[in-house]
Amino acid sequence: MLPAARAPPRPCSGGGVAGTPRGAQSTRPWGAAPARGGRQASSGVKLFTAARPIRTTAADGTHLAASGSAAAGSNTESMEQIKTIAPRGKEERQKLLNQKGCVVWITGLSGSGKSTLACALSRELHSRGHLTYVLDGDNLRHGLNRDLSFKAEDRAENIRRVGEAAKLFADAGLICIASLISPYRSDRSVCRSLLPESSFIEVFLDASLDVCEARDPKGLYKLARAGKIKGFTGIDDPYEPPTDCEIVIQCRAGDCPSPKSMADQVVSYLETHGFLQD
């Protein structure tokens, strides 16, 4: 005797899903509208999915999310009424930091004390409650600019990248201290043109080749004199000193200012020109 044919599943009743026992709560998500491109169930029941959360931004910058069901229940509010608040601007960031964003660009021969001044200046400003960031040429050669050589065109690209990065820090309201040989005036002028007038402060460490070579903290001059380094600034590649920089710090043999004294000179300029606020 053949077994009786199995009865087809009962249709949905009271909000259930086909195949769900009577009285059981379905776990399928339900929403106010069918999913885009939704499909029809084989039993003739249209499947629904929960509406995506609507994300908006409050006036204080806080993100708010409304559930799909709540949004669907509010027929009076349309998507056009949801406003996106613009991010905070440069002036607001500067007010928060009590300072004006700028770039302090320190240039000079290798061994003139650029990195020393950059660190001393950063520490001095930090002690006074101001936020800075140092972009050191030697360090950048190991990361951002690791793909560049010391040929003229690569040196120009090296300076261009640092200038663009410094511009972003200044726009964020920070005092960006860039420490690079940057031997060519034209490259420094390009970086100056990236920022608003007076926000690019060029500091020239005026130390002679004799002074820098006598220091030779990394032994680079010795290698360049031996012909083991080609295109070394001051030996077989020119350095073009600034002609219109904001600050000149002179260093002569036996008469070089201390790092603290050099930093104080730059801080005095920043205070006088309104970059530091109490």
C-alpha positions as YAML, in Angstrom:
chain: A
units: angstrom
residues:
- id: 1
  name: MET
  ca: [0.00, 0.00, 0.00]
- id: 2
  name: LEU
  ca: [1.45, 3.35, -1.06]
- id: 3
  name: PRO
  ca: [1.92, 6.01, 1.65]
- id: 4
  name: ALA
  ca: [-0.39, 9.01, 1.55]
- id: 5
  name: ALA
  ca: [0.93, 12.06, -0.30]
- id: 6
  name: ARG
  ca: [2.44, 14.67, 2.00]
- id: 7
  name: ALA
  ca: [0.27, 17.77, 2.31]
- id: 8
  name: PRO
  ca: [1.74, 21.02, 0.99]
- id: 9
  name: PRO
  ca: [2.82, 23.57, 3.61]
- id: 10
  name: ARG
  ca: [0.11, 25.84, 4.88]
- id: 11
  name: PRO
  ca: [0.04, 29.39, 3.58]
- id: 12
  name: CYS
  ca: [1.12, 32.29, 5.83]
- id: 13
  name: SER
  ca: [-1.40, 33.22, 8.46]
- id: 14
  name: GLY
  ca: [-1.27, 36.13, 10.84]
- id: 15
  name: GLY
  ca: [2.12, 37.39, 9.67]
- id: 16
  name: GLY
  ca: [3.88, 34.01, 9.62]
- id: 17
  name: VAL
  ca: [6.08, 32.60, 6.87]
- id: 18
  name: ALA
  ca: [5.30, 29.52, 4.87]
- id: 19
  name: GLY
  ca: [6.64, 26.52, 6.72]
- id: 20
  name: THR
  ca: [6.56, 28.26, 10.10]
- id: 21
  name: PRO
  ca: [4.40, 26.48, 12.72]
- id: 22
  name: ARG
  ca: [1.15, 28.21, 13.57]
- id: 23
  name: GLY
  ca: [1.59, 30.69, 16.40]
- id: 24
  name: ALA
  ca: [5.42, 30.75, 16.10]
- id: 25
  name: GLN
  ca: [7.16, 34.14, 15.64]
- id: 26
  name: SER
  ca: [9.00, 34.45, 12.35]
- id: 27
  name: THR
  ca: [12.64, 35.53, 12.54]
- id: 28
  name: ARG
  ca: [12.61, 36.98, 9.04]
- id: 29
  name: PRO
  ca: [13.14, 40.79, 9.13]
- id: 30
  name: TRP
  ca: [10.12, 42.78, 8.04]
- id: 31
  name: GLY
  ca: [10.04, 46.38, 6.91]
- id: 32
  name: ALA
  ca: [7.74, 48.93, 5.48]
- id: 33
  name: ALA
  ca: [8.64, 48.37, 1.85]
- id: 34
  name: PRO
  ca: [9.90, 45.50, -0.29]
- id: 35
  name: ALA
  ca: [13.63, 45.29, -0.96]
- id: 36
  name: ARG
  ca: [14.89, 46.76, -4.18]
- id: 37
  name: GLY
  ca: [14.98, 44.11, -6.79]
- id: 38
  name: GLY
  ca: [13.17, 41.88, -4.30]
- id: 39
  name: ARG
  ca: [11.98, 38.46, -5.36]
- id: 40
  name: GLN
  ca: [8.67, 36.75, -5.03]
- id: 41
  name: ALA
  ca: [8.51, 33.69, -2.76]
- id: 42
  name: SER
  ca: [7.40, 30.46, -4.41]
- id: 43
  name: SER
  ca: [4.27, 30.41, -2.24]
- id: 44
  name: GLY
  ca: [3.19, 33.78, -3.62]
- id: 45
  name: VAL
  ca: [4.31, 35.74, -0.57]
- id: 46
  name: LYS
  ca: [6.41, 38.82, -1.28]
- id: 47
  name: LEU
  ca: [9.57, 39.01, 0.83]
- id: 48
  name: PHE
  ca: [10.52, 42.20, 2.65]
- id: 49
  name: THR
  ca: [13.79, 43.41, 4.12]
- id: 50
  name: ALA
  ca: [14.47, 46.02, 6.76]
- id: 51
  name: ALA
  ca: [15.10, 49.47, 5.38]
- id: 52
  name: ARG
  ca: [18.66, 50.70, 5.59]
- id: 53
  name: PRO
  ca: [19.43, 53.07, 8.48]
- id: 54
  name: ILE
  ca: [19.45, 56.71, 7.51]
- id: 55
  name: ARG
  ca: [22.63, 58.47, 8.60]
- id: 56
  name: THR
  ca: [22.68, 62.19, 9.21]
- id: 57
  name: THR
  ca: [24.77, 64.69, 11.15]
- id: 58
  name: ALA
  ca: [23.72, 66.94, 14.00]
- id: 59
  name: ALA
  ca: [24.83, 70.54, 14.38]
- id: 60
  name: ASP
  ca: [27.57, 69.57, 16.83]
- id: 61
  name: GLY
  ca: [29.08, 67.12, 14.39]
- id: 62
  name: THR
  ca: [27.54, 64.04, 16.04]
- id: 63
  name: HIS
  ca: [26.30, 61.37, 13.67]
- id: 64
  name: LEU
  ca: [22.70, 60.28, 14.22]
- id: 65
  name: ALA
  ca: [21.11, 57.12, 12.81]
- id: 66
  name: ALA
  ca: [17.38, 56.55, 12.42]
- id: 67
  name: SER
  ca: [16.05, 53.02, 12.03]
- id: 68
  name: GLY
  ca: [14.41, 52.12, 8.78]
- id: 69
  name: SER
  ca: [11.07, 51.42, 10.43]
- id: 70
  name: ALA
  ca: [11.05, 54.76, 12.24]
- id: 71
  name: ALA
  ca: [11.99, 56.61, 9.08]
- id: 72
  name: ALA
  ca: [9.34, 54.77, 7.12]
- id: 73
  name: GLY
  ca: [6.73, 55.74, 9.68]
- id: 74
  name: SER
  ca: [7.43, 59.41, 9.21]
- id: 75
  name: ASN
  ca: [5.85, 60.25, 5.89]
- id: 76
  name: THR
  ca: [6.23, 63.99, 6.41]
- id: 77
  name: GLU
  ca: [10.01, 63.94, 6.30]
- id: 78
  name: SER
  ca: [11.72, 63.42, 2.98]
- id: 79
  name: MET
  ca: [15.33, 62.72, 2.17]
- id: 80
  name: GLU
  ca: [15.68, 66.25, 0.82]
- id: 81
  name: GLN
  ca: [15.03, 67.62, 4.31]
- id: 82
  name: ILE
  ca: [17.99, 65.79, 5.85]
- id: 83
  name: LYS
  ca: [20.87, 68.23, 6.01]
- id: 84
  name: THR
  ca: [24.58, 67.43, 6.09]
- id: 85
  name: ILE
  ca: [26.56, 69.88, 8.20]
- id: 86
  name: ALA
  ca: [29.90, 71.01, 6.73]
- id: 87
  name: PRO
  ca: [33.08, 70.10, 8.66]
- id: 88
  name: ARG
  ca: [34.76, 72.63, 10.90]
- id: 89
  name: GLY
  ca: [36.83, 75.25, 9.09]
- id: 90
  name: LYS
  ca: [40.38, 76.47, 9.53]
- id: 91
  name: GLU
  ca: [39.43, 79.46, 11.67]
- id: 92
  name: GLU
  ca: [37.50, 77.23, 14.07]
- id: 93
  name: ARG
  ca: [40.44, 74.85, 14.38]
- id: 94
  name: GLN
  ca: [42.81, 77.74, 15.03]
- id: 95
  name: LYS
  ca: [40.50, 79.12, 17.69]
- id: 96
  name: LEU
  ca: [40.43, 75.73, 19.39]
- id: 97
  name: LEU
  ca: [44.25, 75.56, 19.39]
- id: 98
  name: ASN
  ca: [44.83, 79.23, 20.30]
- id: 99
  name: GLN
  ca: [47.27, 79.63, 17.44]
- id: 100
  name: LYS
  ca: [47.40, 80.31, 13.72]
- id: 101
  name: GLY
  ca: [48.54, 77.55, 11.39]
- id: 102
  name: CYS
  ca: [51.76, 78.30, 9.54]
- id: 103
  name: VAL
  ca: [54.91, 76.72, 8.12]
- id: 104
  name: VAL
  ca: [58.33, 77.48, 9.57]
- id: 105
  name: TRP
  ca: [60.69, 76.43, 6.77]
- id: 106
  name: ILE
  ca: [64.29, 76.00, 7.98]
- id: 107
  name: THR
  ca: [66.90, 75.95, 5.22]
- id: 108
  name: GLY
  ca: [70.69, 75.78, 5.19]
- id: 109
  name: LEU
  ca: [73.67, 73.61, 4.38]
- id: 110
  name: SER
  ca: [74.05, 70.12, 5.74]
- id: 111
  name: GLY
  ca: [75.43, 70.45, 9.27]
- id: 112
  name: SER
  ca: [74.16, 74.01, 9.77]
- id: 113
  name: GLY
  ca: [71.88, 72.95, 12.64]
- id: 114
  name: LYS
  ca: [68.47, 72.70, 10.96]
- id: 115
  name: SER
  ca: [67.30, 69.58, 12.80]
- id: 116
  name: THR
  ca: [68.68, 70.94, 16.08]
- id: 117
  name: LEU
  ca: [66.70, 74.15, 15.67]
- id: 118
  name: ALA
  ca: [63.56, 72.28, 14.62]
- id: 119
  name: CYS
  ca: [63.61, 70.11, 17.74]
- id: 120
  name: ALA
  ca: [64.42, 73.04, 20.05]
- id: 121
  name: LEU
  ca: [61.64, 75.14, 18.52]
- id: 122
  name: SER
  ca: [59.11, 72.31, 18.80]
- id: 123
  name: ARG
  ca: [59.98, 71.79, 22.47]
- id: 124
  name: GLU
  ca: [59.81, 75.49, 23.27]
- id: 125
  name: LEU
  ca: [56.40, 75.91, 21.64]
- id: 126
  name: HIS
  ca: [55.11, 72.75, 23.30]
- id: 127
  name: SER
  ca: [56.17, 74.09, 26.71]
- id: 128
  name: ARG
  ca: [54.06, 77.17, 25.98]
- id: 129
  name: GLY
  ca: [50.99, 75.11, 25.11]
- id: 130
  name: HIS
  ca: [51.22, 75.21, 21.31]
- id: 131
  name: LEU
  ca: [50.85, 72.27, 18.92]
- id: 132
  name: THR
  ca: [53.55, 71.65, 16.34]
- id: 133
  name: TYR
  ca: [54.73, 68.97, 13.96]
- id: 134
  name: VAL
  ca: [58.24, 68.55, 12.55]
- id: 135
  name: LEU
  ca: [58.89, 67.41, 8.98]
- id: 136
  name: ASP
  ca: [62.56, 66.48, 8.87]
- id: 137
  name: GLY
  ca: [64.15, 66.03, 5.46]
- id: 138
  name: ASP
  ca: [66.35, 63.11, 6.49]
- id: 139
  name: ASN
  ca: [63.44, 61.21, 8.03]
- id: 140
  name: LEU
  ca: [61.18, 61.85, 5.04]
- id: 141
  name: ARG
  ca: [63.80, 60.32, 2.76]
- id: 142
  name: HIS
  ca: [63.14, 57.00, 4.53]
- id: 143
  name: GLY
  ca: [59.39, 57.09, 4.00]
- id: 144
  name: LEU
  ca: [57.39, 59.56, 1.93]
- id: 145
  name: ASN
  ca: [60.29, 60.30, -0.41]
- id: 146
  name: ARG
  ca: [62.15, 57.01, -0.34]
- id: 147
  name: ASP
  ca: [61.70, 56.60, -4.10]
- id: 148
  name: LEU
  ca: [63.58, 59.82, -4.93]
- id: 149
  name: SER
  ca: [67.26, 60.28, -5.72]
- id: 150
  name: PHE
  ca: [69.41, 63.41, -5.32]
- id: 151
  name: LYS
  ca: [69.19, 64.45, -8.95]
- id: 152
  name: ALA
  ca: [67.89, 67.97, -9.58]
- id: 153
  name: GLU
  ca: [64.45, 66.84, -10.74]
- id: 154
  name: ASP
  ca: [64.05, 64.46, -7.79]
- id: 155
  name: ARG
  ca: [65.16, 67.13, -5.36]
- id: 156
  name: ALA
  ca: [62.48, 69.41, -6.76]
- id: 157
  name: GLU
  ca: [59.87, 66.66, -6.30]
- id: 158
  name: ASN
  ca: [61.13, 66.02, -2.78]
- id: 159
  name: ILE
  ca: [60.58, 69.67, -1.85]
- id: 160
  name: ARG
  ca: [57.20, 69.77, -3.60]
- id: 161
  name: ARG
  ca: [55.89, 66.80, -1.59]
- id: 162
  name: VAL
  ca: [57.09, 68.25, 1.68]
- id: 163
  name: GLY
  ca: [55.53, 71.60, 0.80]
- id: 164
  name: GLU
  ca: [52.16, 69.98, 0.12]
- id: 165
  name: ALA
  ca: [52.31, 68.01, 3.37]
- id: 166
  name: ALA
  ca: [53.28, 71.13, 5.32]
- id: 167
  name: LYS
  ca: [50.36, 73.00, 3.77]
- id: 168
  name: LEU
  ca: [47.93, 70.40, 5.15]
- id: 169
  name: PHE
  ca: [49.38, 70.67, 8.65]
- id: 170
  name: ALA
  ca: [49.11, 74.46, 8.53]
- id: 171
  name: ASP
  ca: [45.51, 74.21, 7.31]
- id: 172
  name: ALA
  ca: [44.78, 71.95, 10.30]
- id: 173
  name: GLY
  ca: [45.92, 74.82, 12.54]
- id: 174
  name: LEU
  ca: [49.31, 73.40, 13.49]
- id: 175
  name: ILE
  ca: [52.67, 75.13, 13.40]
- id: 176
  name: CYS
  ca: [54.52, 72.92, 10.94]
- id: 177
  name: ILE
  ca: [58.32, 73.02, 11.19]
- id: 178
  name: ALA
  ca: [59.98, 71.82, 7.99]
- id: 179
  name: SER
  ca: [63.70, 71.16, 8.19]
- id: 180
  name: LEU
  ca: [65.38, 70.58, 4.82]
- id: 181
  name: ILE
  ca: [68.46, 71.71, 2.93]
- id: 182
  name: SER
  ca: [66.15, 72.76, 0.07]
- id: 183
  name: PRO
  ca: [69.06, 74.25, -1.88]
- id: 184
  name: TYR
  ca: [67.20, 75.95, -4.74]
- id: 185
  name: ARG
  ca: [65.34, 79.25, -4.40]
- id: 186
  name: SER
  ca: [62.80, 78.30, -7.05]
- id: 187
  name: ASP
  ca: [61.71, 75.20, -5.11]
- id: 188
  name: ARG
  ca: [61.34, 77.17, -1.88]
- id: 189
  name: SER
  ca: [59.33, 79.81, -3.75]
- id: 190
  name: VAL
  ca: [56.93, 77.15, -5.01]
- id: 191
  name: CYS
  ca: [56.32, 76.01, -1.42]
- id: 192
  name: ARG
  ca: [55.79, 79.60, -0.31]
- id: 193
  name: SER
  ca: [53.16, 80.06, -3.01]
- id: 194
  name: LEU
  ca: [51.14, 77.14, -1.62]
- id: 195
  name: LEU
  ca: [50.24, 79.03, 1.55]
- id: 196
  name: PRO
  ca: [48.41, 82.28, 2.26]
- id: 197
  name: GLU
  ca: [50.56, 85.38, 2.43]
- id: 198
  name: SER
  ca: [52.69, 85.60, 5.59]
- id: 199
  name: SER
  ca: [51.96, 81.98, 6.62]
- id: 200
  name: PHE
  ca: [55.27, 80.75, 5.17]
- id: 201
  name: ILE
  ca: [58.15, 81.75, 7.45]
- id: 202
  name: GLU
  ca: [61.55, 81.03, 5.92]
- id: 203
  name: VAL
  ca: [64.41, 80.67, 8.40]
- id: 204
  name: PHE
  ca: [67.92, 80.71, 6.97]
- id: 205
  name: LEU
  ca: [70.67, 79.15, 9.09]
- id: 206
  name: ASP
  ca: [73.56, 81.15, 7.74]
- id: 207
  name: ALA
  ca: [76.49, 78.88, 8.53]
- id: 208
  name: SER
  ca: [79.43, 78.88, 6.16]
- id: 209
  name: LEU
  ca: [80.66, 75.80, 4.35]
- id: 210
  name: ASP
  ca: [83.82, 75.83, 6.50]
- id: 211
  name: VAL
  ca: [81.78, 75.74, 9.70]
- id: 212
  name: CYS
  ca: [79.48, 72.97, 8.46]
- id: 213
  name: GLU
  ca: [82.32, 70.89, 7.08]
- id: 214
  name: ALA
  ca: [84.23, 71.21, 10.34]
- id: 215
  name: ARG
  ca: [81.21, 69.85, 12.18]
- id: 216
  name: ASP
  ca: [80.37, 67.12, 9.65]
- id: 217
  name: PRO
  ca: [78.17, 65.23, 12.18]
- id: 218
  name: LYS
  ca: [77.32, 62.43, 9.72]
- id: 219
  name: GLY
  ca: [80.62, 62.23, 7.90]
- id: 220
  name: LEU
  ca: [78.97, 63.21, 4.63]
- id: 221
  name: TYR
  ca: [81.40, 65.98, 3.70]
- id: 222
  name: LYS
  ca: [84.31, 63.58, 4.07]
- id: 223
  name: LEU
  ca: [82.59, 61.11, 1.74]
- id: 224
  name: ALA
  ca: [81.77, 63.86, -0.74]
- id: 225
  name: ARG
  ca: [85.37, 65.11, -0.78]
- id: 226
  name: ALA
  ca: [86.48, 61.54, -1.44]
- id: 227
  name: GLY
  ca: [84.14, 61.33, -4.40]
- id: 228
  name: LYS
  ca: [81.97, 58.67, -2.79]
- id: 229
  name: ILE
  ca: [78.89, 60.92, -2.80]
- id: 230
  name: LYS
  ca: [77.96, 62.74, -5.98]
- id: 231
  name: GLY
  ca: [75.85, 65.89, -6.17]
- id: 232
  name: PHE
  ca: [76.43, 66.83, -2.53]
- id: 233
  name: THR
  ca: [75.20, 70.33, -1.72]
- id: 234
  name: GLY
  ca: [78.06, 72.75, -1.10]
- id: 235
  name: ILE
  ca: [80.69, 70.49, -2.68]
- id: 236
  name: ASP
  ca: [79.66, 69.67, -6.24]
- id: 237
  name: ASP
  ca: [76.10, 70.99, -6.19]
- id: 238
  name: PRO
  ca: [75.17, 74.61, -5.43]
- id: 239
  name: TYR
  ca: [73.26, 76.03, -2.48]
- id: 240
  name: GLU
  ca: [71.30, 79.19, -3.23]
- id: 241
  name: PRO
  ca: [70.88, 81.23, -0.04]
- id: 242
  name: PRO
  ca: [67.58, 83.09, 0.46]
- id: 243
  name: THR
  ca: [67.38, 86.71, -0.56]
- id: 244
  name: ASP
  ca: [64.07, 87.63, 1.10]
- id: 245
  name: CYS
  ca: [63.60, 85.28, 4.04]
- id: 246
  name: GLU
  ca: [61.82, 86.28, 7.25]
- id: 247
  name: ILE
  ca: [64.55, 85.22, 9.71]
- id: 248
  name: VAL
  ca: [68.33, 84.91, 9.39]
- id: 249
  name: ILE
  ca: [70.31, 83.17, 12.14]
- id: 250
  name: GLN
  ca: [74.03, 83.63, 11.70]
- id: 251
  name: CYS
  ca: [76.60, 81.11, 12.87]
- id: 252
  name: ARG
  ca: [80.28, 81.91, 12.65]
- id: 253
  name: ALA
  ca: [83.25, 79.85, 13.75]
- id: 254
  name: GLY
  ca: [83.41, 80.12, 17.53]
- id: 255
  name: ASP
  ca: [80.28, 82.25, 17.64]
- id: 256
  name: CYS
  ca: [77.17, 80.14, 17.16]
- id: 257
  name: PRO
  ca: [73.99, 80.75, 19.16]
- id: 258
  name: SER
  ca: [72.65, 77.98, 21.38]
- id: 259
  name: PRO
  ca: [69.62, 75.92, 20.27]
- id: 260
  name: LYS
  ca: [67.51, 77.69, 22.92]
- id: 261
  name: SER
  ca: [68.62, 81.10, 21.68]
- id: 262
  name: MET
  ca: [67.78, 80.20, 18.06]
- id: 263
  name: ALA
  ca: [64.37, 78.85, 19.06]
- id: 264
  name: ASP
  ca: [63.60, 81.99, 21.07]
- id: 265
  name: GLN
  ca: [64.35, 84.12, 18.01]
- id: 266
  name: VAL
  ca: [61.76, 82.22, 15.97]
- id: 267
  name: VAL
  ca: [59.21, 82.25, 18.81]
- id: 268
  name: SER
  ca: [59.62, 86.02, 19.10]
- id: 269
  name: TYR
  ca: [58.78, 86.37, 15.41]
- id: 270
  name: LEU
  ca: [55.69, 84.17, 15.78]
- id: 271
  name: GLU
  ca: [54.47, 86.19, 18.76]
- id: 272
  name: THR
  ca: [55.08, 89.53, 17.07]
- id: 273
  name: HIS
  ca: [53.14, 88.49, 13.95]
- id: 274
  name: GLY
  ca: [50.16, 87.05, 15.79]
- id: 275
  name: PHE
  ca: [50.67, 83.34, 15.25]
- id: 276
  name: LEU
  ca: [50.65, 82.59, 18.97]
- id: 277
  name: GLN
  ca: [47.58, 83.50, 21.01]
- id: 278
  name: ASP
  ca: [47.08, 83.41, 24.77]
...
